[in-house]
Every structure is written in structure tokens, then in C-alpha cells.
Amino acid sequence: MTNETFTPNNFWHMQMHPTDEQGDFAPNIPYILEQCRFIGLGEWEGGQEQIERFRHKMQVNDIVAIRDGAKFIALVQVIGGAYQIKNDSDPRTKWIENRRPIRILDWEIDGKKVRECPAPMGAINRCTNDHAETTQIIKEWYEKVATMMTARGVALPV
């Protein structure tokens, strides 16, 4: 499959921190993405629908914008299936029991590349409305990255 014919199945946006612990765990997100190369969710009361969405609806080659509240951190691509880890001893990652391997497509380091998410909510959301501002922001970001990757001869699908 060439880059010209590749279109991701789904676009998502998600946060990666335990409920009500954003300040403690959000600073670890760049480390987790860069060094551990996964995205994920913990287990929490009332979170089953979001966890199931992450485990069963997300697919290989889906594009995920990782955010800290309204601020985007990175754009990643899912490269493998969901798996569970129950015995991680690293305090930065031990709470993330549900995981998916990723490759990083781009970083939003200085807050100038991508507008903030206008209505951040929930741990994980699929972009289902093409007219929603968040969906447009994520798709525009992806298109810029895809253009740069194609120019460098980097394959988009995995």
C-alpha cells in the first residue's frame, strides 16, 4: 500500500493519567511515549466503556492525538494490538494496565504547532464527527505529518 492510498481507519484523542491525578502523572507522558513506546489506560470504576473502546474498537494504523487536558502532546500511530500488564513496577507506568504499542509521528513541544483541544473530555474519544473542531485539528495535524513523511519516503501504514 502506498502513502497516496493510505487513509487511517480512525482518529482518536486521549489522555494518559489516572483519574484526578493529572498533575502527578501527565509530566510522565513524554517519557512513556518516547522510552516505552505505548499508549494506555488504567482500570477505574466507571471506566469500563472507555477501556473497552481502547481494547476492542481501536485498530492498528489508527491515529491518536495524546493530550494533557486541552493541550496536545503528541500524535501517534497504533502499531499493534491491545495487551494487559498487571505487574509493572515502574511508578511512572504501573497504573497503565491496558496498553497498545505505538510509533510517534510528531510532537507538540512548544504549544505553537497545534491549536488546543476545544472541548477535552474523557480518557479516550474517537473522532466521529468530521465537522467537530477537535476532529479537524487532529486531521489537519495528521495531514501535515503525512505530507512530510511521504516526502521523506517513510511508509505511513504499518
C-alpha positions in Angstrom: 0.0 0.0 0.0 1.5 3.4 -1.0 1.2 6.5 1.1 -1.0 8.1 -1.5 -3.8 5.5 -1.0 -3.4 5.2 2.8 -6.1 6.7 5.0 -6.2 5.8 8.7 -9.4 4.0 9.7 -9.9 6.1 12.8 -8.7 9.2 14.6 -8.8 9.5 18.3 -7.8 11.7 21.2 -6.9 10.6 24.7 -5.4 11.4 28.0 -3.0 9.2 29.9 -3.2 9.8 33.6 -5.1 8.2 36.5 -8.5 9.8 37.3 -8.0 13.0 39.3 -4.1 12.7 39.2 -3.3 14.7 36.1 -0.8 16.9 37.8 1.2 13.9 39.2 1.3 11.7 36.1 0.9 14.0 33.0 4.6 15.0 33.2 5.5 11.4 32.6 3.7 11.1 29.3 6.6 12.2 27.0 8.8 9.6 28.8 6.2 6.9 28.3 5.7 7.6 24.7 9.4 8.0 23.8 11.0 5.4 26.0 8.3 2.8 26.5 6.5 3.3 23.1 3.0 2.6 24.2 -0.3 4.4 25.0 -2.7 3.1 27.6 -5.3 3.4 30.2 -5.6 2.1 33.8 -8.5 0.4 35.4 -11.0 2.6 37.2 -14.6 2.4 38.5 -16.9 3.7 35.8 -14.2 3.4 33.1 -15.2 0.1 31.5 -16.8 1.7 28.4 -13.7 3.7 27.7 -11.4 0.7 28.4 -13.4 -1.5 26.1 -13.3 1.2 23.4 -9.5 1.3 23.7 -9.1 -2.5 23.7 -11.6 -3.5 21.1 -12.5 -0.5 18.9 -9.1 1.0 18.3 -7.2 -0.7 15.5 -3.7 -1.0 14.1 -2.9 2.2 12.0 -5.4 4.3 13.9 -4.0 7.8 14.6 -4.2 9.1 18.2 -3.6 12.6 19.5 -2.3 12.4 23.0 -3.3 15.3 25.2 -2.9 16.7 28.7 -6.2 18.4 29.3 -6.7 20.7 26.3 -3.1 20.7 25.3 -1.9 18.2 22.7 1.4 16.5 23.4 2.0 14.1 20.5 0.5 12.4 17.5 1.0 8.7 17.4 0.0 5.7 15.3 -1.1 2.4 16.8 1.2 -0.4 15.5 -0.1 -3.4 17.4 -3.0 -5.0 19.4 -4.1 -4.3 22.9 -2.5 -6.2 25.8 -2.6 -6.1 29.6 0.2 -5.7 32.1 -0.6 -6.4 35.8 2.9 -6.4 37.4 4.7 -3.3 36.2 6.9 -1.9 39.0 7.8 1.4 37.4 5.9 4.1 39.3 5.5 6.1 36.1 3.8 3.3 34.2 2.5 0.8 36.8 -1.0 2.2 36.7 -1.3 1.7 32.9 -2.7 -1.9 32.7 -4.2 -1.6 29.2 -1.7 -0.9 26.5 -1.1 -0.6 22.8 2.3 -0.2 21.1 2.7 2.9 19.0 5.1 4.9 16.8 5.4 8.6 17.4 4.5 10.7 14.3 5.0 14.2 15.8 5.4 16.1 19.0 3.7 19.3 20.1 6.6 20.6 22.2 6.2 24.3 22.4 2.4 24.7 22.1 2.7 26.5 18.7 2.2 23.8 16.2 -1.4 22.7 17.0 -4.3 24.6 18.5 -5.7 23.4 21.8 -8.5 20.8 22.0 -11.6 23.0 22.3 -13.7 20.6 24.5 -11.5 18.0 26.1 -13.4 15.3 27.9 -13.0 11.7 28.9 -9.9 9.5 28.8 -10.4 8.4 25.2 -12.7 9.6 22.3 -12.9 8.6 18.7 -13.3 11.4 16.2 -16.6 10.5 14.6 -17.8 14.0 13.6 -15.8 15.5 10.7 -17.3 18.9 11.5 -16.1 18.9 15.1 -13.3 21.3 15.7 -11.2 18.7 17.6 -11.5 16.3 14.7 -10.5 19.0 12.2 -7.4 19.9 14.3 -6.3 16.3 14.6 -6.8 15.5 10.9 -5.0 18.7 9.8 -2.1 17.8 12.1 -2.0 14.3 10.6 -2.1 15.6 7.0 0.9 17.8 7.7 2.8 14.9 9.2 1.8 12.6 6.4 3.0 15.0 3.8 6.4 15.3 5.5 6.7 11.5 5.9 5.8 10.9 2.2 8.4 13.5 1.1 11.0 11.6 3.1 9.9 8.2 1.8 8.6 7.0 5.1 5.7 4.5 4.9 2.5 5.6 6.6 0.8 2.2 7.1 2.5 -0.4 9.4 
